Amino acid sequence: MTVTVPFEFSGRAGEYFKIWIVNILLTFLTLGIYSAWAKVRTRRYFYGNTFLQDSSFEYLADPVKILKGRLIVFGFFVLYAIATRIAVAAGALFGLFFLLIFPWVFVRALAFNARNSSYRNIRFDFNASYGRAAGVFIGGGILTALTLGLGYPYFVYLRSKFVVGNSGYGSTPFGFSARAANFYGVYLVAFVGIVLAIGLAWVLLAAGAGPEELMTGGWLAVILFYLSLGFLMVYLQTSITNLVWSNAHLGDHRLESTLQTTQMLWIHVSNTVAIVLSFGLLIPWAIIRKVRYRLDNLKLLAAGELDDFIAGEQETVAAAGGEIADFFDFDLGI
């Protein structure tokens, strides 16, 4: 028997505004040092206001470890800036070095965030080797370049499968059931949309018989093209999000995401207008609004009672001593 368990979000714009404005002021006054504490405060607020079956999530990270990681990243970019001034070759070597360590950085960031996230006192997890990460990110990048972009949907598929398939909750790993063909289907629709938008733009341009008509048609063509491009970008983001979440499963339990492109587009547009007209003061309201819509359209399709599954995980974690082996000492700020 499948039991639908909806996610719920109780965050409020007024509450988050207070956290947001204090974070900005203290980060500015401390020359960026407080940004690590700001990240933890923000995540704890959003995690603590996200509920699944009347229990909220928790974010447990230590701000000092986040600060340590950011200082390492800052030091790396300082060395890169110095190297590029000394010699072009040195800058190229630093760029190659960053390319090679990026998979490790990505894995480390995901592991840190997962292992510092919990639900009902059970932590999430992420385990993946550098070799597997390099195969996805470096190999996927090379494939995309060699195929002139035709391999990009496959790269997105590999990346999604890598992230979901190497994640876990307690002792139970996540699984991923989507196929590469599903991703190609999404990108094919977007490609057809771009072709149609370009075609219609050319029709508008060709319709101008005189200079004034040509100028009017040109403006209409440009506006149409950018509106179409914006819509297709939102479509891609929404469709890929639905595809990934709806094909993720935890044991016999599945997730389902039902975001709508038109609604996401309205949220993006109206949020942007509100932020501009308020000179940025409505950023917290816009963020809360977007998060609430996403969580309102995310459900857990539990194969039976969720309480039984949680109880089994708690027993397993307790039997293992509740310790996390290979716990990272710092976060690299991703």
Sine and cosine of phi, psi and omega as CSV:
sin_phi,cos_phi,sin_psi,cos_psi,sin_omega,cos_omega
0.00,0.00,0.79,-0.62,0.00,-1.00
-1.00,-0.05,0.78,-0.63,0.01,-1.00
-0.93,-0.37,0.84,-0.55,0.01,-1.00
-1.00,0.08,0.87,-0.49,-0.01,-1.00
-0.90,-0.44,0.96,-0.29,-0.04,-1.00
-0.98,0.19,0.51,-0.86,0.17,-0.98
-0.99,0.14,0.56,-0.83,0.01,-1.00
-0.76,-0.65,0.57,-0.82,0.00,-1.00
-0.80,-0.61,0.81,-0.59,-0.08,-1.00
-0.93,-0.37,0.17,0.99,-0.02,-1.00
-0.91,0.41,0.50,-0.87,0.00,-1.00
-0.80,-0.60,0.59,-0.81,-0.06,-1.00
-0.86,0.50,-0.65,0.76,-0.01,-1.00
-0.89,0.46,-0.67,0.74,0.01,-1.00
-0.91,0.41,-0.72,0.70,-0.04,-1.00
-0.94,0.34,-0.50,0.87,0.03,-1.00
-0.86,0.52,-0.67,0.75,0.00,-1.00
-0.89,0.46,-0.68,0.73,0.03,-1.00
-0.91,0.41,-0.70,0.71,-0.06,-1.00
-0.89,0.46,-0.74,0.67,-0.06,-1.00
-0.94,0.35,-0.62,0.79,0.05,-1.00
-0.91,0.41,-0.66,0.76,0.04,-1.00
-0.86,0.52,-0.70,0.72,-0.01,-1.00
-0.90,0.43,-0.73,0.68,-0.05,-1.00
-0.89,0.45,-0.72,0.69,-0.03,-1.00
-0.94,0.34,-0.57,0.82,0.06,-1.00
-0.90,0.44,-0.65,0.76,0.03,-1.00
-0.92,0.40,-0.72,0.70,-0.05,-1.00
-0.92,0.39,-0.47,0.88,-0.01,-1.00
-0.99,-0.16,0.24,0.97,0.02,-1.00
0.84,0.54,0.61,0.80,0.09,-1.00
0.99,-0.11,-0.23,0.97,-0.07,-1.00
-0.89,0.45,-0.62,0.79,-0.05,-1.00
-0.95,0.32,-0.15,0.99,-0.06,-1.00
-0.85,0.53,-0.52,0.86,0.03,-1.00
-0.91,0.41,-0.67,0.74,0.04,-1.00
-0.94,0.34,-0.56,0.83,0.03,-1.00
-0.89,0.45,-0.66,0.75,0.02,-1.00
-0.88,0.47,-0.69,0.72,-0.02,-1.00
-0.92,0.39,-0.69,0.73,0.02,-1.00
-0.87,0.49,-0.67,0.74,-0.02,-1.00
-0.91,0.42,-0.74,0.67,-0.03,-1.00
-0.91,0.41,-0.61,0.79,0.02,-1.00
-0.91,0.43,-0.57,0.82,0.03,-1.00
-0.92,0.39,-0.74,0.67,-0.05,-1.00
-0.94,0.33,-0.64,0.77,0.05,-1.00
-0.90,0.44,-0.71,0.71,-0.06,-1.00
-0.92,0.38,-0.33,0.95,0.02,-1.00
-0.97,-0.23,0.15,0.99,0.08,-1.00
-0.97,-0.25,0.87,-0.49,-0.11,-0.99
-0.89,-0.45,0.57,-0.82,0.15,-0.99
-0.70,-0.71,0.91,-0.41,-0.06,-1.00
0.80,0.59,0.78,0.63,0.11,-0.99
0.93,0.38,0.17,0.98,0.07,-1.00
-0.86,-0.51,0.70,-0.72,-0.05,-1.00
-1.00,-0.08,0.28,-0.96,0.08,-1.00
-1.00,0.06,0.26,-0.97,0.01,-1.00
-0.73,-0.68,0.57,-0.82,0.11,-0.99
-0.90,-0.44,0.85,-0.53,-0.23,-0.97
-0.91,-0.41,0.19,0.98,-0.12,-0.99
-0.92,0.40,0.48,-0.88,0.06,-1.00
-1.00,-0.04,0.85,-0.52,-0.02,-1.00
-0.85,0.52,-0.51,0.86,-0.02,-1.00
-0.89,0.45,-0.62,0.78,0.01,-1.00
-0.93,0.38,-0.59,0.81,0.05,-1.00
-0.92,0.40,-0.68,0.74,0.03,-1.00
-0.88,0.47,-0.66,0.75,0.02,-1.00
-0.86,0.51,-0.70,0.71,0.01,-1.00
-0.90,0.44,-0.64,0.77,-0.01,-1.00
-0.93,0.38,-0.57,0.82,0.06,-1.00
-0.91,0.42,-0.59,0.80,0.05,-1.00
-0.90,0.44,-0.72,0.70,0.02,-1.00
-0.89,0.46,-0.68,0.73,0.02,-1.00
-0.88,0.48,-0.68,0.74,0.03,-1.00
-0.89,0.46,-0.61,0.79,0.01,-1.00
-0.89,0.45,-0.70,0.72,-0.03,-1.00
-0.94,0.33,-0.49,0.87,0.10,-0.99
-0.91,0.42,-0.70,0.71,0.04,-1.00
-0.89,0.45,-0.61,0.79,0.03,-1.00
-0.90,0.44,-0.68,0.74,0.00,-1.00
-0.90,0.44,-0.65,0.76,0.02,-1.00
-0.92,0.40,-0.67,0.74,-0.04,-1.00
-0.90,0.44,-0.66,0.76,-0.01,-1.00
-0.92,0.39,-0.45,0.89,0.05,-1.00
-0.97,0.22,-0.50,0.87,0.00,-1.00
-0.97,0.24,-0.75,0.67,-0.03,-1.00
-0.36,-0.93,0.61,-0.79,0.03,-1.00
-0.89,0.45,-0.61,0.79,-0.01,-1.00
-0.89,0.46,-0.62,0.78,0.01,-1.00
-0.90,0.44,-0.66,0.75,0.04,-1.00
-0.90,0.44,-0.63,0.78,0.03,-1.00
-0.91,0.42,-0.63,0.78,0.03,-1.00
-0.90,0.43,-0.64,0.77,0.05,-1.00
-0.90,0.44,-0.64,0.77,0.03,-1.00
-0.89,0.46,-0.67,0.75,0.04,-1.00
-0.91,0.41,-0.64,0.77,0.02,-1.00
-0.88,0.48,-0.69,0.73,0.01,-1.00
-0.90,0.43,-0.64,0.77,0.02,-1.00
-0.87,0.50,-0.64,0.77,-0.04,-1.00
-0.96,0.29,-0.55,0.84,-0.04,-1.00
-1.00,-0.03,-0.14,0.99,-0.03,-1.00
-0.82,0.57,-0.71,0.71,0.02,-1.00
-0.84,0.54,-0.62,0.78,0.02,-1.00
-0.92,0.40,-0.68,0.74,0.03,-1.00
-0.87,0.49,-0.69,0.72,-0.02,-1.00
-0.89,0.46,-0.72,0.70,0.01,-1.00
-0.90,0.44,-0.68,0.74,-0.02,-1.00
-0.89,0.45,-0.67,0.74,0.00,-1.00
-0.90,0.43,-0.71,0.71,0.01,-1.00
-0.90,0.44,-0.65,0.76,0.00,-1.00
-0.90,0.43,-0.69,0.73,0.00,-1.00
-0.88,0.47,-0.76,0.66,-0.03,-1.00
-0.91,0.42,-0.63,0.77,-0.01,-1.00
-0.92,0.38,-0.72,0.69,-0.08,-1.00
-0.96,0.29,-0.20,0.98,0.10,-1.00
-0.96,-0.27,0.27,0.96,0.08,-1.00
-0.89,-0.45,0.68,-0.74,-0.03,-1.00
-0.58,-0.82,0.34,-0.94,0.07,-1.00
-0.62,-0.78,0.85,-0.53,-0.06,-1.00
0.81,0.58,0.72,0.69,0.08,-1.00
0.91,0.41,0.28,0.96,0.08,-1.00
-0.90,-0.44,0.81,-0.58,-0.06,-1.00
-1.00,0.10,0.46,-0.89,0.16,-0.99
-0.99,0.14,0.14,-0.99,-0.06,-1.00
-0.51,-0.86,0.34,-0.94,0.12,-0.99
-0.52,-0.86,0.84,-0.55,-0.01,-1.00
-0.74,-0.67,0.86,-0.51,0.05,-1.00
-0.38,-0.92,0.55,-0.83,-0.01,-1.00
-1.00,0.06,0.32,-0.95,0.06,-1.00
-0.89,0.46,-0.63,0.78,-0.03,-1.00
-0.87,0.50,-0.70,0.71,0.01,-1.00
-0.92,0.39,-0.63,0.77,0.01,-1.00
-0.92,0.40,-0.66,0.75,0.01,-1.00
-0.90,0.44,-0.62,0.79,0.02,-1.00
-0.88,0.48,-0.60,0.80,-0.01,-1.00
-0.97,0.23,-0.79,0.62,-0.15,-0.99
-0.99,0.14,-0.73,0.68,0.03,-1.00
-0.96,0.26,-0.73,0.68,0.03,-1.00
-0.88,0.47,-0.67,0.74,0.01,-1.00
-0.91,0.42,-0.61,0.79,0.04,-1.00
-0.91,0.41,-0.67,0.74,0.03,-1.00
-0.90,0.43,-0.68,0.73,0.02,-1.00
-0.87,0.49,-0.68,0.73,0.01,-1.00
-0.89,0.47,-0.67,0.74,-0.01,-1.00
-0.92,0.39,-0.70,0.71,-0.05,-1.00
-0.92,0.39,-0.49,0.87,-0.02,-1.00
-0.99,-0.12,0.18,0.98,0.00,-1.00
0.82,0.57,0.63,0.78,0.06,-1.00
0.99,-0.11,-0.24,0.97,-0.03,-1.00
-0.92,0.39,-0.40,0.92,0.00,-1.00
-1.00,0.02,0.00,1.00,-0.06,-1.00
-0.89,0.46,-0.70,0.71,0.05,-1.00
-0.85,0.53,-0.58,0.82,0.03,-1.00
-0.93,0.38,-0.61,0.79,0.06,-1.00
-0.89,0.46,-0.68,0.73,0.03,-1.00
-0.89,0.46,-0.63,0.78,0.05,-1.00
-0.89,0.46,-0.74,0.67,0.00,-1.00
-0.88,0.48,-0.68,0.73,0.00,-1.00
-0.89,0.46,-0.70,0.71,0.00,-1.00
-0.90,0.43,-0.70,0.72,0.02,-1.00
-0.90,0.44,-0.62,0.79,0.01,-1.00
-0.90,0.44,-0.73,0.68,-0.05,-1.00
-0.92,0.39,-0.76,0.65,-0.05,-1.00
-0.94,0.34,-0.72,0.69,-0.10,-1.00
-0.92,0.39,-0.34,0.94,0.02,-1.00
-0.98,-0.22,0.11,0.99,0.05,-1.00
-1.00,-0.07,0.28,-0.96,0.01,-1.00
-0.37,-0.93,0.26,-0.96,0.09,-1.00
-0.79,-0.61,0.92,-0.39,-0.11,-0.99
0.90,0.45,-0.83,-0.56,-0.01,-1.00
-0.99,-0.13,0.00,1.00,-0.07,-1.00
-0.98,-0.21,0.84,-0.54,0.02,-1.00
-0.99,0.16,0.45,-0.89,0.13,-0.99
-0.99,0.16,0.42,-0.91,0.09,-1.00
-0.83,-0.55,0.29,-0.96,-0.03,-1.00
-0.68,-0.73,0.86,-0.51,-0.14,-0.99
-0.95,-0.31,0.00,1.00,0.00,-1.00
-0.95,0.32,0.39,-0.92,0.05,-1.00
-0.91,-0.41,0.32,-0.95,0.01,-1.00
-0.86,0.52,-0.58,0.82,-0.01,-1.00
-0.87,0.50,-0.55,0.84,0.03,-1.00
-0.89,0.45,-0.64,0.77,0.01,-1.00
-0.94,0.33,-0.64,0.77,0.05,-1.00
-0.89,0.46,-0.57,0.82,0.03,-1.00
-0.88,0.47,-0.68,0.74,0.01,-1.00
-0.90,0.44,-0.74,0.68,-0.04,-1.00
-0.94,0.33,-0.47,0.88,0.05,-1.00
-0.91,0.41,-0.67,0.75,0.04,-1.00
-0.88,0.48,-0.68,0.73,0.01,-1.00
-0.90,0.44,-0.64,0.77,0.01,-1.00
-0.90,0.44,-0.70,0.72,0.04,-1.00
-0.88,0.48,-0.63,0.77,0.02,-1.00
-0.89,0.46,-0.66,0.75,0.02,-1.00
-0.90,0.43,-0.68,0.73,0.01,-1.00
-0.87,0.49,-0.69,0.72,0.02,-1.00
-0.90,0.43,-0.64,0.77,0.01,-1.00
-0.90,0.43,-0.67,0.74,0.03,-1.00
-0.91,0.42,-0.66,0.75,0.01,-1.00
-0.88,0.47,-0.69,0.73,0.00,-1.00
-0.92,0.39,-0.58,0.82,0.04,-1.00
-0.89,0.45,-0.66,0.75,0.04,-1.00
-0.91,0.42,-0.59,0.81,0.04,-1.00
-0.89,0.46,-0.67,0.74,0.02,-1.00
-0.90,0.44,-0.63,0.77,0.03,-1.00
-0.92,0.40,-0.68,0.74,-0.04,-1.00
-0.93,0.36,-0.37,0.93,-0.05,-1.00
-0.96,0.28,-0.29,0.96,-0.01,-1.00
-0.97,0.24,0.92,-0.40,-0.02,-1.00
-0.99,0.11,-0.67,0.74,-0.03,-1.00
-0.93,-0.36,0.03,-1.00,-0.02,-1.00
-0.85,0.52,-0.69,0.72,-0.02,-1.00
-0.92,0.39,-0.68,0.73,0.02,-1.00
-0.90,0.43,-0.61,0.79,0.00,-1.00
-0.91,0.42,-0.64,0.77,0.02,-1.00
-0.91,0.40,-0.68,0.73,0.03,-1.00
-0.89,0.46,-0.71,0.70,0.03,-1.00
-0.89,0.46,-0.59,0.81,0.02,-1.00
-0.90,0.44,-0.70,0.71,0.04,-1.00
-0.89,0.45,-0.68,0.74,0.03,-1.00
-0.89,0.46,-0.62,0.78,0.01,-1.00
-0.90,0.43,-0.69,0.72,0.00,-1.00
-0.90,0.44,-0.72,0.69,0.00,-1.00
-0.88,0.48,-0.71,0.71,0.00,-1.00
-0.88,0.48,-0.68,0.73,-0.04,-1.00
-0.89,0.45,-0.73,0.69,-0.04,-1.00
-0.94,0.33,-0.56,0.83,0.09,-1.00
-0.90,0.44,-0.68,0.74,0.02,-1.00
-0.90,0.43,-0.66,0.75,0.01,-1.00
-0.88,0.47,-0.67,0.74,0.03,-1.00
-0.89,0.45,-0.69,0.73,0.02,-1.00
-0.88,0.47,-0.68,0.73,-0.03,-1.00
-0.93,0.36,-0.55,0.84,0.06,-1.00
-0.91,0.41,-0.67,0.74,0.05,-1.00
-0.91,0.40,-0.63,0.77,0.04,-1.00
-0.86,0.51,-0.72,0.70,0.01,-1.00
-0.88,0.47,-0.74,0.68,-0.02,-1.00
-0.87,0.50,-0.72,0.69,-0.03,-1.00
-0.92,0.39,-0.72,0.70,-0.06,-1.00
-0.92,0.39,-0.67,0.75,0.02,-1.00
-0.92,0.40,-0.64,0.77,0.05,-1.00
-0.87,0.49,-0.74,0.67,0.04,-1.00
-0.87,0.49,-0.67,0.74,-0.04,-1.00
-0.89,0.45,-0.71,0.71,-0.03,-1.00
-0.93,0.37,-0.79,0.61,-0.05,-1.00
-0.91,0.43,-0.63,0.77,-0.06,-1.00
-0.96,0.26,-0.15,0.99,0.06,-1.00
-0.92,-0.40,0.20,0.98,0.09,-1.00
-1.00,-0.10,0.69,-0.72,0.03,-1.00
-0.65,-0.76,0.51,-0.86,0.00,-1.00
-0.88,-0.47,0.99,-0.16,-0.15,-0.99
0.91,0.42,-0.82,-0.57,0.04,-1.00
-1.00,-0.04,-0.01,1.00,-0.01,-1.00
-1.00,-0.03,0.67,-0.74,-0.03,-1.00
-0.87,-0.49,0.35,-0.94,0.10,-0.99
-0.95,-0.30,0.40,-0.92,0.04,-1.00
-0.62,-0.79,0.82,-0.58,0.04,-1.00
-0.90,-0.43,0.75,-0.66,-0.10,-0.99
-0.79,-0.61,0.66,0.75,0.04,-1.00
-0.90,0.43,0.55,-0.83,0.03,-1.00
-0.94,-0.35,0.72,-0.69,-0.04,-1.00
-0.87,0.50,-0.71,0.70,-0.04,-1.00
-0.89,0.45,-0.64,0.77,0.01,-1.00
-0.94,0.35,-0.65,0.76,0.05,-1.00
-0.90,0.44,-0.63,0.78,0.03,-1.00
-0.89,0.45,-0.70,0.72,0.03,-1.00
-0.87,0.49,-0.66,0.75,0.01,-1.00
-0.90,0.43,-0.70,0.72,0.02,-1.00
-0.88,0.48,-0.75,0.66,-0.06,-1.00
-0.91,0.40,-0.78,0.63,-0.04,-1.00
-0.91,0.40,-0.59,0.81,0.07,-1.00
-0.89,0.46,-0.69,0.72,-0.01,-1.00
-0.89,0.46,-0.71,0.71,0.02,-1.00
-0.88,0.47,-0.70,0.72,-0.01,-1.00
-0.90,0.44,-0.65,0.76,-0.01,-1.00
-0.91,0.41,-0.69,0.72,-0.01,-1.00
-0.90,0.43,-0.74,0.68,-0.05,-1.00
-0.92,0.38,-0.44,0.90,-0.02,-1.00
-0.99,-0.13,0.14,0.99,-0.05,-1.00
0.82,0.58,0.59,0.80,0.09,-1.00
1.00,-0.06,-0.17,0.98,-0.08,-1.00
-0.94,0.33,-0.33,0.94,0.00,-1.00
-1.00,-0.10,0.25,0.97,0.07,-1.00
-0.84,0.54,-0.73,0.69,0.03,-1.00
-0.86,0.51,-0.67,0.74,0.03,-1.00
-0.87,0.49,-0.68,0.73,-0.02,-1.00
-0.90,0.43,-0.66,0.75,-0.01,-1.00
-0.91,0.41,-0.73,0.68,0.02,-1.00
-0.86,0.52,-0.68,0.73,-0.01,-1.00
-0.88,0.47,-0.69,0.73,-0.02,-1.00
-0.93,0.36,-0.68,0.73,0.01,-1.00
-0.90,0.44,-0.67,0.75,0.00,-1.00
-0.88,0.47,-0.67,0.74,0.00,-1.00
-0.90,0.43,-0.67,0.75,0.00,-1.00
-0.88,0.47,-0.71,0.71,-0.05,-1.00
-0.97,0.26,-0.49,0.87,0.08,-1.00
-0.90,0.43,-0.36,0.93,-0.02,-1.00
-0.94,-0.34,0.38,0.93,0.06,-1.00
-0.86,-0.52,0.78,-0.63,-0.03,-1.00
-0.72,-0.69,0.48,-0.88,0.14,-0.99
-0.97,-0.23,0.84,-0.54,0.05,-1.00
-0.99,-0.11,1.00,-0.03,-0.10,-0.99
-0.99,0.17,0.74,-0.67,0.04,-1.00
-1.00,0.09,0.97,0.26,-0.08,-1.00
0.95,-0.32,-0.27,-0.96,-0.05,-1.00
-0.97,0.24,0.80,-0.60,0.00,-1.00
-0.92,0.39,-0.54,0.84,0.00,-1.00
-0.86,0.50,-0.60,0.80,0.01,-1.00
-0.91,0.41,-0.64,0.77,0.01,-1.00
-0.91,0.41,-0.70,0.71,0.00,-1.00
-0.89,0.46,-0.67,0.74,0.00,-1.00
-0.88,0.47,-0.66,0.75,0.03,-1.00
-0.90,0.43,-0.63,0.78,0.03,-1.00
-0.92,0.40,-0.64,0.77,0.00,-1.00
-0.90,0.44,-0.62,0.78,0.04,-1.00
-0.91,0.41,-0.65,0.76,0.00,-1.00
-0.91,0.42,-0.69,0.72,0.01,-1.00
-0.91,0.42,-0.67,0.74,0.01,-1.00
-0.89,0.45,-0.62,0.78,0.00,-1.00
-0.92,0.40,-0.48,0.88,-0.01,-1.00
-1.00,0.05,0.01,1.00,0.03,-1.00
1.00,0.01,-0.03,1.00,0.04,-1.00
0.94,0.34,0.21,0.98,-0.03,-1.00
-1.00,-0.10,0.46,-0.89,0.04,-1.00
-0.93,-0.37,0.93,-0.38,0.02,-1.00
-0.95,0.32,0.51,-0.86,0.07,-1.00
0.86,0.51,0.67,0.75,0.01,-1.00
-0.97,0.26,0.74,-0.68,-0.08,-1.00
-0.97,0.26,0.54,-0.84,-0.05,-1.00
-1.00,0.08,-0.35,0.94,-0.01,-1.00
-0.40,-0.91,0.30,-0.95,0.00,-1.00
-0.95,-0.32,0.61,-0.79,-0.04,-1.00
-1.00,-0.04,0.21,0.98,0.19,-0.98
0.99,0.10,0.19,0.98,0.02,-1.00
-1.00,0.06,0.00,0.00,0.00,0.00
